[in-house]
Amino acid sequence: MKPINFCKFHGFGNDYVVIEQAALAAVSDIGEFTKEFCRRTTGVGSDGIAILEKLAEGDAADFSCRIINPDGSEAGFSGNGTRCAVAYAFYKKLWADENLRLRMKSGVKNYQLTEKLADGHYRFDAEIGQPRFSSAEIPFAAAEPLESVIDQPVKIDAQEFLVSCVNVGNPVACVFVENFDFDWREVGRKMERHEKFPERANIVFVRVRDRENIELKIWERGAGETAASGTCSSGAAVLSAFTGKTGRRVFVHSEGGVTEINWRDDGEMTIKGRADLVFCGTYFI
């Protein structure tokens, strides 16, 4: 049996296991490995795996990170997952500078350590890129190309929902609602794989409280219901501002906690949040 060392962190209840790339040398199929690893009954249990690798000096980034979902698919980005990976780098003393550049499938993201709460517990402020709104960039299957996908009808069973979409490293589809008194989990499960979303999508149900606060229920692509999601939080905040429902600085409330998103005037999205160590261990294959 071959040992794989790991540490599990969470960001507002959205939990990720961080593993260094070198530890996975014996894994031939990362998708199948992740499916078993993430099972909450027979595996370690998590909303995904963050695979971290130190890059050579002089590279445009300091580390690379891959996010693998519990269903074995790879995400373009994860706000909480990457924050957990960056926290691991500090916890394991792989990095000491307060600024860290992380290469993702969707591009290089910048993280700044703003506070060390305790060993294994950190706060970060991250620049995560600029949102993309066109139907081709999301992608969203429209009858004709759209510069932005706002209030587009998507039919689930006999009910029609109006969705607004953005790509923030992953495709996010938001349904703005007055309340959550419906089976949003079932709607999210079906909408994630709707033909309108050829690469699937994160489905987020958004209730606007006021100009600075929104509340979410999250059905995440490849993971299902989650207590929080940095990707979904940033997508919902940006779409709330883009449609005039809020300002550009938004506090996003989810079951796991409150995430601060700022869609700056220069177009860059920033996300403030924490990452907390749960435990470290060894998994055998």
C-alpha positions as a Python dict, from the first residue, in 0.01 Angstrom:
ca = {
    (1, 'M'): (0, 0, 0),
    (2, 'K'): (124, 349, -89),
    (3, 'P'): (70, 640, 154),
    (4, 'I'): (-60, 980, 42),
    (5, 'N'): (-22, 1261, 294),
    (6, 'F'): (-282, 1538, 293),
    (7, 'C'): (-432, 1822, 493),
    (8, 'K'): (-799, 1912, 497),
    (9, 'F'): (-901, 2279, 516),
    (10, 'H'): (-1234, 2454, 482),
    (11, 'G'): (-1346, 2798, 373),
    (12, 'F'): (-1679, 2880, 540),
    (13, 'G'): (-1770, 2511, 553),
    (14, 'N'): (-1670, 2444, 191),
    (15, 'D'): (-1404, 2177, 256),
    (16, 'Y'): (-1109, 2080, 38),
    (17, 'V'): (-829, 1833, 83),
    (18, 'V'): (-489, 1965, -29),
    (19, 'I'): (-235, 1719, -168),
    (20, 'E'): (104, 1796, -317),
    (21, 'Q'): (149, 1681, -676),
    (22, 'A'): (452, 1464, -594),
    (23, 'A'): (245, 1259, -349),
    (24, 'L'): (15, 1148, -631),
    (25, 'A'): (286, 988, -846),
    (26, 'A'): (131, 642, -801),
    (27, 'V'): (-220, 757, -900),
    (28, 'S'): (-295, 664, -1261),
    (29, 'D'): (-649, 809, -1283),
    (30, 'I'): (-695, 1124, -1078),
    (31, 'G'): (-1068, 1139, -1151),
    (32, 'E'): (-1142, 792, -1018),
    (33, 'F'): (-910, 848, -722),
    (34, 'T'): (-1095, 1168, -633),
    (35, 'K'): (-1437, 1001, -649),
    (36, 'E'): (-1329, 748, -388),
    (37, 'F'): (-1127, 992, -179),
    (38, 'C'): (-1411, 1247, -150),
    (39, 'R'): (-1678, 999, -39),
    (40, 'R'): (-1797, 1101, 307),
    (41, 'T'): (-1876, 745, 413),
    (42, 'T'): (-1579, 541, 287),
    (43, 'G'): (-1322, 808, 199),
    (44, 'V'): (-1181, 1118, 365),
    (45, 'G'): (-1480, 1326, 256),
    (46, 'S'): (-1463, 1671, 96),
    (47, 'D'): (-1609, 1905, -166),
    (48, 'G'): (-1298, 1844, -379),
    (49, 'I'): (-923, 1801, -394),
    (50, 'A'): (-671, 2081, -449),
    (51, 'I'): (-347, 1952, -605),
    (52, 'L'): (-59, 2189, -531),
    (53, 'E'): (281, 2207, -700),
    (54, 'K'): (569, 2449, -645),
    (55, 'L'): (686, 2609, -969),
    (56, 'A'): (1038, 2702, -1074),
    (57, 'E'): (1178, 3043, -983),
    (58, 'G'): (1115, 3291, -1263),
    (59, 'D'): (778, 3143, -1357),
    (60, 'A'): (480, 3379, -1385),
    (61, 'A'): (330, 3205, -1080),
    (62, 'D'): (470, 3062, -758),
    (63, 'F'): (253, 2749, -745),
    (64, 'S'): (12, 2567, -972),
    (65, 'C'): (-316, 2431, -844),
    (66, 'R'): (-567, 2190, -992),
    (67, 'I'): (-914, 2158, -842),
    (68, 'I'): (-1076, 1817, -891),
    (69, 'N'): (-1448, 1787, -811),
    (70, 'P'): (-1599, 1491, -622),
    (71, 'D'): (-1740, 1355, -949),
    (72, 'G'): (-1388, 1340, -1096),
    (73, 'S'): (-1418, 1645, -1323),
    (74, 'E'): (-1171, 1934, -1311),
    (75, 'A'): (-1284, 2286, -1225),
    (76, 'G'): (-1139, 2596, -1387),
    (77, 'F'): (-1132, 2773, -1053),
    (78, 'S'): (-1250, 2754, -692),
    (79, 'G'): (-1241, 3053, -463),
    (80, 'N'): (-1251, 2849, -143),
    (81, 'G'): (-1051, 2556, -281),
    (82, 'T'): (-761, 2775, -390),
    (83, 'R'): (-768, 2963, -60),
    (84, 'C'): (-733, 2627, 116),
    (85, 'A'): (-439, 2542, -112),
    (86, 'V'): (-268, 2873, -36),
    (87, 'A'): (-327, 2820, 337),
    (88, 'Y'): (-159, 2479, 305),
    (89, 'A'): (149, 2644, 149),
    (90, 'F'): (181, 2872, 452),
    (91, 'Y'): (99, 2601, 705),
    (92, 'K'): (359, 2363, 561),
    (93, 'K'): (609, 2650, 534),
    (94, 'L'): (640, 2605, 159),
    (95, 'W'): (598, 2982, 126),
    (96, 'A'): (673, 3279, 352),
    (97, 'D'): (606, 3596, 151),
    (98, 'E'): (265, 3752, 222),
    (99, 'N'): (189, 3757, -153),
    (100, 'L'): (148, 3437, -354),
    (101, 'R'): (64, 3383, -723),
    (102, 'L'): (-135, 3072, -805),
    (103, 'R'): (-174, 2932, -1155),
    (104, 'M'): (-512, 2778, -1225),
    (105, 'K'): (-671, 2630, -1534),
    (106, 'S'): (-846, 2967, -1576),
    (107, 'G'): (-533, 3179, -1525),
    (108, 'V'): (-304, 3322, -1257),
    (109, 'K'): (-467, 3449, -936),
    (110, 'N'): (-303, 3669, -673),
    (111, 'Y'): (-339, 3606, -299),
    (112, 'Q'): (-236, 3829, -10),
    (113, 'L'): (-215, 3698, 344),
    (114, 'T'): (-388, 3961, 555),
    (115, 'E'): (-401, 3787, 892),
    (116, 'K'): (-273, 3471, 1059),
    (117, 'L'): (-538, 3390, 1319),
    (118, 'A'): (-353, 3085, 1456),
    (119, 'D'): (-139, 2808, 1315),
    (120, 'G'): (-342, 2668, 1026),
    (121, 'H'): (-600, 2949, 1031),
    (122, 'Y'): (-562, 3241, 789),
    (123, 'R'): (-738, 3531, 617),
    (124, 'F'): (-664, 3623, 257),
    (125, 'D'): (-752, 3894, 8),
    (126, 'A'): (-740, 3757, -347),
    (127, 'E'): (-755, 3907, -695),
    (128, 'I'): (-932, 3646, -905),
    (129, 'G'): (-966, 3804, -1249),
    (130, 'Q'): (-1234, 3975, -1453),
    (131, 'P'): (-1583, 3838, -1521),
    (132, 'R'): (-1694, 3740, -1871),
    (133, 'F'): (-2055, 3786, -1974),
    (134, 'S'): (-2103, 3672, -2335),
    (135, 'S'): (-2291, 3355, -2419),
    (136, 'A'): (-1983, 3214, -2593),
    (137, 'E'): (-1756, 3272, -2293),
    (138, 'I'): (-1987, 3123, -2030),
    (139, 'P'): (-2082, 2909, -2237),
    (140, 'F'): (-2461, 2935, -2275),
    (141, 'A'): (-2644, 2784, -2570),
    (142, 'A'): (-2839, 3080, -2709),
    (143, 'A'): (-3030, 3095, -3039),
    (144, 'E'): (-2790, 3373, -3141),
    (145, 'P'): (-2473, 3514, -2977),
    (146, 'L'): (-2542, 3736, -2676),
    (147, 'E'): (-2311, 4001, -2533),
    (148, 'S'): (-2458, 3924, -2191),
    (149, 'V'): (-2687, 3649, -2065),
    (150, 'I'): (-2947, 3818, -1847),
    (151, 'D'): (-3294, 3684, -1759),
    (152, 'Q'): (-3283, 3407, -2015),
    (153, 'P'): (-3557, 3143, -1980),
    (154, 'V'): (-3459, 2789, -1882),
    (155, 'K'): (-3735, 2531, -1845),
    (156, 'I'): (-3709, 2268, -1572),
    (157, 'D'): (-3995, 2019, -1595),
    (158, 'A'): (-4308, 2235, -1624),
    (159, 'Q'): (-4158, 2547, -1466),
    (160, 'E'): (-3963, 2824, -1636),
    (161, 'F'): (-3679, 3003, -1457),
    (162, 'L'): (-3504, 3323, -1564),
    (163, 'V'): (-3127, 3283, -1539),
    (164, 'S'): (-2847, 3539, -1554),
    (165, 'C'): (-2498, 3403, -1621),
    (166, 'V'): (-2131, 3493, -1591),
    (167, 'N'): (-1799, 3314, -1618),
    (168, 'V'): (-1571, 3389, -1322),
    (169, 'G'): (-1330, 3104, -1390),
    (170, 'N'): (-1625, 2864, -1387),
    (171, 'P'): (-1970, 2919, -1539),
    (172, 'V'): (-2221, 3051, -1286),
    (173, 'A'): (-2595, 3071, -1352),
    (174, 'C'): (-2800, 3277, -1105),
    (175, 'V'): (-3173, 3267, -1046),
    (176, 'F'): (-3290, 3570, -847),
    (177, 'V'): (-3572, 3474, -609),
    (178, 'E'): (-3790, 3632, -340),
    (179, 'N'): (-3746, 3333, -107),
    (180, 'F'): (-3617, 2976, -97),
    (181, 'D'): (-3954, 2810, -35),
    (182, 'F'): (-3921, 2563, -321),
    (183, 'D'): (-3715, 2253, -395),
    (184, 'W'): (-3410, 2446, -510),
    (185, 'R'): (-3185, 2141, -473),
    (186, 'E'): (-3385, 1946, -729),
    (187, 'V'): (-3400, 2246, -962),
    (188, 'G'): (-3025, 2297, -923),
    (189, 'R'): (-2950, 1930, -986),
    (190, 'K'): (-3146, 1932, -1312),
    (191, 'M'): (-3036, 2278, -1425),
    (192, 'E'): (-2665, 2198, -1378),
    (193, 'R'): (-2688, 1953, -1669),
    (194, 'H'): (-2945, 2140, -1879),
    (195, 'E'): (-2874, 2156, -2251),
    (196, 'K'): (-2839, 2535, -2223),
    (197, 'F'): (-2511, 2473, -2038),
    (198, 'P'): (-2288, 2259, -2264),
    (199, 'E'): (-2011, 2252, -2000),
    (200, 'R'): (-2259, 2235, -1711),
    (201, 'A'): (-2279, 2525, -1463),
    (202, 'N'): (-2284, 2623, -1099),
    (203, 'I'): (-2647, 2700, -1015),
    (204, 'V'): (-2703, 2972, -757),
    (205, 'F'): (-3031, 3093, -614),
    (206, 'V'): (-2995, 3453, -500),
    (207, 'R'): (-3209, 3660, -264),
    (208, 'V'): (-3116, 4028, -254),
    (209, 'R'): (-3147, 4168, 99),
    (210, 'D'): (-3037, 4523, 24),
    (211, 'R'): (-2778, 4715, -181),
    (212, 'E'): (-2486, 4554, 3),
    (213, 'N'): (-2609, 4209, 107),
    (214, 'I'): (-2727, 3902, -81),
    (215, 'E'): (-2812, 3551, 36),
    (216, 'L'): (-2737, 3231, -157),
    (217, 'K'): (-2835, 2869, -190),
    (218, 'I'): (-2572, 2684, -390),
    (219, 'W'): (-2577, 2383, -619),
    (220, 'E'): (-2218, 2350, -736),
    (221, 'R'): (-2113, 2186, -1062),
    (222, 'G'): (-1959, 1849, -988),
    (223, 'A'): (-2018, 1873, -611),
    (224, 'G'): (-2389, 1934, -549),
    (225, 'E'): (-2511, 2133, -250),
    (226, 'T'): (-2232, 2319, -69),
    (227, 'A'): (-2233, 2544, 237),
    (228, 'A'): (-2027, 2808, 55),
    (229, 'S'): (-1844, 2869, -273),
    (230, 'G'): (-1606, 3148, -364),
    (231, 'T'): (-1684, 3104, -734),
    (232, 'C'): (-2059, 3116, -677),
    (233, 'S'): (-2028, 3407, -434),
    (234, 'S'): (-1825, 3616, -680),
    (235, 'G'): (-2054, 3527, -971),
    (236, 'A'): (-2368, 3615, -774),
    (237, 'A'): (-2219, 3940, -647),
    (238, 'V'): (-2106, 4050, -993),
    (239, 'L'): (-2443, 3969, -1150),
    (240, 'S'): (-2626, 4150, -869),
    (241, 'A'): (-2418, 4460, -943),
    (242, 'F'): (-2433, 4416, -1323),
    (243, 'T'): (-2815, 4410, -1314),
    (244, 'G'): (-2835, 4710, -1079),
    (245, 'K'): (-2968, 4523, -778),
    (246, 'T'): (-2667, 4607, -560),
    (247, 'G'): (-2350, 4812, -560),
    (248, 'R'): (-2014, 4666, -662),
    (249, 'R'): (-1909, 4577, -304),
    (250, 'V'): (-2129, 4299, -173),
    (251, 'F'): (-2142, 4082, 138),
    (252, 'V'): (-2250, 3734, 34),
    (253, 'H'): (-2432, 3529, 298),
    (254, 'S'): (-2441, 3150, 269),
    (255, 'E'): (-2485, 2867, 515),
    (256, 'G'): (-2110, 2860, 587),
    (257, 'G'): (-2060, 3230, 655),
    (258, 'V'): (-2017, 3571, 494),
    (259, 'T'): (-1782, 3639, 202),
    (260, 'E'): (-1690, 3991, 92),
    (261, 'I'): (-1674, 4044, -285),
    (262, 'N'): (-1561, 4365, -451),
    (263, 'W'): (-1598, 4415, -827),
    (264, 'R'): (-1352, 4699, -869),
    (265, 'D'): (-1391, 4983, -1117),
    (266, 'D'): (-1098, 4841, -1317),
    (267, 'G'): (-1300, 4521, -1369),
    (268, 'E'): (-1098, 4301, -1131),
    (269, 'M'): (-1287, 4088, -880),
    (270, 'T'): (-1150, 4052, -528),
    (271, 'I'): (-1263, 3810, -262),
    (272, 'K'): (-1191, 3829, 110),
    (273, 'G'): (-1220, 3517, 319),
    (274, 'R'): (-1055, 3273, 553),
    (275, 'A'): (-921, 2919, 534),
    (276, 'D'): (-913, 2696, 840),
    (277, 'L'): (-724, 2373, 900),
    (278, 'V'): (-945, 2076, 991),
    (279, 'F'): (-689, 1795, 1015),
    (280, 'C'): (-396, 1629, 838),
    (281, 'G'): (-363, 1259, 772),
    (282, 'T'): (-246, 976, 549),
    (283, 'Y'): (-455, 794, 290),
    (284, 'F'): (-344, 457, 155),
    (285, 'I'): (-396, 326, -198),
}
